[in-house]
Each structure stands twice: as C-alpha cells, then as structure tokens.
C-alpha cells in the first residue's frame, strides 16, 4: 500500500477567487442590463467607464509597486461594476472615475490588495462621492424620460406621499441608483449565486428579514421597505463579501441583523432616506469583533 504525501489544503472548494469574481460579475449583468433598459445609453456609458477606470487603476497601482498585475482575477472589474450600480445614472463620468480610483487605490490597494481591505471598496467609494459631491449623488431621474424626481423612500418617508406600486418596485420602474431599481433582476442574479454556492443565505436573510420585521413593528409597510432602496443589492452583493463579512454562519447572521437595525434607524429616525451604504460600512468595522465572539467552540474546550 502506498501513501501520497502532500501539503494542505487537501479538500478544495470548487471555485477559486478568480472564478468567484467572474461569476459575480456575470450575475451583476442582470441588474446592469435592467438599469440600461430603464435609464438608457448614459447608464451603459457609466457602467463601462467606471469598470474600466477601476481595472486601469489597479493595473497602474500594481505597476508602480512593481508587483504582478492581477486584473485578470476580476476583483477590480466587480468593484467598478458595483460602484456604477450604486450611483445615480446621471453621475458625470469624471466623478465616477474618481470614485473608482478611490475604491481601488485607497480602499483596496493601500490596505494590501485583495483579501486585506477592511471596507467594501464600492461602498466606501460611494460614501466618499456622497461626501464630496452631495448634489450630484442625490440627483435622481425617472426611467425613460429622465425627468428629475425623488426616490420612493424619500417620497414616502420624508414627503409622506404615495408609494409606487409593488410591481414598479419589483421590475425597477422607479427612480434610484442605476442598478438597485430592479429587485427582480437582483434576485435572479443572487439566486444563481446561491444555487452554485458562491454566497449563502445567512447575511442576506438576516438583513432583509430584520428590515421587514422592524418596519412592520414600527407601523411601516414591510414589503415596501424590502423592495425599495438599495436593500436587495446590498444584502446579496455587499453583505456577502468574503473579505469584509464574518467567516462563520453565526457571525454573518449577527452581521445581517446589525445592518438591518442600522438601516431602520437611518431610514425612519435619521436625516437620510436610505441607510444601506452606511450600515454595511459600519458593520464592516465590527467584523473582527463578530469573528472573535462568534467563533465556534473547539471540541473539548471549556466555555
């Protein structure tokens, strides 16, 4: 009998980081396509430009640092694509380019590159853009005719006006960020990722469930709370980030619950109509603490 001796790991996942990133990018084409359908050629320009800006920034940073250029792993492309989907479709291209450069150079590369960033790069870049150019980042238009309007959350929570129909919220016929409007497209893409095991249910279920339950508890429409804003995109594509989310299932549940609570506080008691961006960034800071206390007990160890 012969034995093969080799170093670990001996059990490997079916997907490496490169395959995971390109699978995520592939599913993101669904909400991106919906955004282009509703907001036109300007949205397509924004998606292409922001993605290319992110990839180019990573290549330049790695070239200056004299490190191997690894843009083929897809992580920079996913960051650029996500950033394009969470900004207004009318955002000037030069602002989007600065946001993409900030996401890669400051939030990702400066911390050590893929696997070392403590914040989600796309969300951090959106927060940076919102602080730098608040008017451009809060200018919303209606689909098809590009007439300036308010988002559903602002109409209902701040102006106390009638909400769009559930059908319009589901398919994306409403004002909002480029890729967050069509909840249906996001759910189809996320369903594919769940099916192949790239993401799991813990963080999205806890995040969406807590927002729905707390909205109902406070007397608000829970279905409207779930379908409006960036909740669906944030829950499935940002809260499931391998790098900035907890590593255990229990930890990801805590992470999602914390995001949901912060979203409710900002939406109903704060000055902003939406809180997904900041909720995930705040919980990103707490990920090391969650990992510490959600760590499974070793067999035989005392509590």
N, C-alpha and C positions, 0 to 999 in steps of 0.2 A: 504494500500500500504506500502510495506517495502522497505527500502533502505540498501544496503550493503555498509558499510564504510570501506575503507582500504587505506593504504598509497600508494603513487605512486611508480613506473610509472604504469599508468592504461592501456596504449597502449604499447604493447611489439613487438619487431621485431621477425620474425620467427626464426632467428638464434642467438644464443649466441656466445660469443667469442670462446668457445671450438669447436662448430660446424663449425664456420667460418674457424678456423685454419686447421681443418682436411679436410675441403672441398678444401682449398687452397693447402694443401699437396697432396691431391688426384689428382688435376689437374696438379700439378707440375711433377707428374709421367710421363706425356706425353713427355715434353722436356727431362726429365731424361732418359726415355727409348730410345729416339732418340739419346741422347749422348752415351749411352751404345752401341747402334747398330753401330754407326759410329766409336767410339774410343775403343770399346772392354771391356774386363774384368777389365782392370785397372780403367776405368771410374766407373764401378759398385763398385769396392772396395773403391774408393774415395767417392762416394755418401754415402755408408753405414757407412764408418768410420767417416766422417765429421758430419753426422746426429747424430750418437751415441755419438760422442765427445761433441756436443752441449747439448744433453739431459743429459749426465752424469755431465757436468759442472754445469748446472742449479740445478740438484739434490744435488750436493756437496755444492754449494753455499747456498742453502736454508737450508741444514742440519747444516752447520756451523753457520748460522744466527738463528738457532732454529725456523725456520718458516715452515709452511706446505709445503710439497713437491708437486708441482703442474705441474709436467712434463706431466701429462695426458692431459693438456689443448692444447697440440700440438704446442704451440708457439716456444718452443726450437727446436722441430723437423723441423718446417718450416724454422727457421733461419739456421739450419745446412744444410738442403736440398738446400736452396737458395745459401748459400755460396759455396757448392760443384758445383753448376751450373754456377757460375760466375768466376771460376778459371780455369787455364789450366788443361786438362785431365791428364797431366804428372806430376802434382804437387806432391812432396813427401808427404806421409801421415802424417809425423810428423809436417810438415809445416801447413797442413790443420787442424790438431788437435790444434795447437797453435792459428790459426785463429778462430776456433770455440770457444775455451776458451776465447779469447779476445772479441768476439762478445757477448757472454753471460755474462761473469763476469764483464767486463769493461763497455761495451756499454749499456747493459740491466740492470743487477742486481745492479750495482753501482749507477744507476740513480733511483732505486726504483722498478725495475721489470716491468712486462708487463703493458703497458699503460703510463709509465713515461719516457721512453727513448726519447731523442730529435733527435737522428740519427737512420737511418735504421741500425740495427746491422750487417746484412750480408754485406752491402756496406761499412760500417765503417771498418769491419774486412778485406775486400778486399783491402781497401786503406792502412791499416796497413801492410798487407802482401806485397803489392807492394812497400812500402817504405823500408821494412826490407829485402826482397829478390827479388829485381827487375829482376834479370836474370831468376830465376825460374818462376816468374809471367808473363814473356813475352816470354816464350818458347812455340811455337805453333807447332803442328804437323798436317799433312794431315790425313783425315779419312782413316781407313782400314790399310794403310801401315806404319803409324807413322813416316813418313819422315818429318824432320824439314822444316818448311816453314813460310811464313808471312801471316798475316790475310788479308782478302780482302781490308779493309780500308787502311792498310799500303801499300799494293801493288799499290792501285790507288792514294791515296792522297799524299804519301811520295815518292814512287818509280816511280809513273806515268806509271804503267804497265796496261795491260788489266785486266778488272774485270772478276770474274767468271760469269757464266750465271745466269739469274734470277731464273731458275729452281734449280740450285745448291744452291743458296742463300735461296730459299724457303724451300727446303726439309732438308738442313743442310749439304750438301756435301762440306764442306769447313773448313778451319782452324778457330779456335776461342776457346772461353771458352766452357766448357763441355756442358752446357745446352742452350747456346744462339745461337747455329748454326742453328737449325731448326725453322725458323719463322712459318712454318705451324703448328708444334706441339704446339708452344706457343699460336698461335691464336686460335686453337681448345680449349685448356685449358682455355684461357681467355674468349672465347665465352661462355663456360659453366658457368663461374663465373658471367658474365654479365647476362646470362639467368636467373639464380636463384637470382640475385640481391645482390650478395656479393660485387661486385665492380660496379662502374658506369662509364659512358663514359667520364666525364669531363677532368680529368687529362690525360688519355691516348690519347684522341682525340686532345687536345691542344698540347701535347708534340710531337706526331707523325706528326700532321699537320704543326706545326711550323718548324720542321726539314725539311719536304718535301718542304714547300714553300720557306724557306730561302735558301735551297740548289739550288732550281730552279732559285731563284733570283740571286744567285752568279754564275750561269752557270754550276752547277754540276747536275748529274743525280739524281732526287728526289727519284725514286724508289729504286735505289741502296743505297741511303742514309738511306732509311727506313728499307730495308731488311738486311743490313749489320750491324755488330757490335752488341752491346747489347741493342739497342733501344727498340725492341719489348718486351724483357723480363723486362727491366727496366720500361717501360711505363705501362705495365699491372700488374706487380707483386711488384714493389717497389714504384712507384709514387702513387699507390692506397693504400698504407699502412695507416690504420686507425689512428695510433698513431702519425706518423711524417708528415702527409699531412694535409692541411687545412680542416676545418669541413664543410664549405659551398661550394656549387657548383661553385659560382663565384670565391671563393678562390682557388679551385682546378684548375679552368681554368687558373688563374694567375700563379699558381704553375707549370702547364704543359708548359705554354708559356715561363716561366723563364728557365725551364730545357732545352727546345728546343733551346733557344738563347745561353745558355752556351755550349751546345753540339756543335753547329755550330762554336762558337768561338774557342773551343779547337780543333775540328777536322781540320778546314781549316786554322786557324791562329796560333795555338799553336804547341808545340813540340810533344804532344801525338796524335796518330791516332784516339783515341776514347775518349769520354768525358762524357758518361752516368753516370759512377760511381760518378765523382766529381760534376756533375750538380745536381744530386738529393741530395747529401750531402750538397751542398751549399744552395739549396732551403729548405732543412730541417731546416737550421738555420734561414731562413726568414719566416718560417711558422707562428710563433707568430705575426709577423708584418702583414702578409697577413690576418690572422684571425682578427686582430684588425680593419683593414680598409675595409675588405670585409664583415664585419658583416651587416646583413640586418637591415634596419631602422625599429624601432618599430612603429607600427601604432599610429599616432597622434603626434609623436616626431618631433621636428624641425630638419632640415638638418644642 
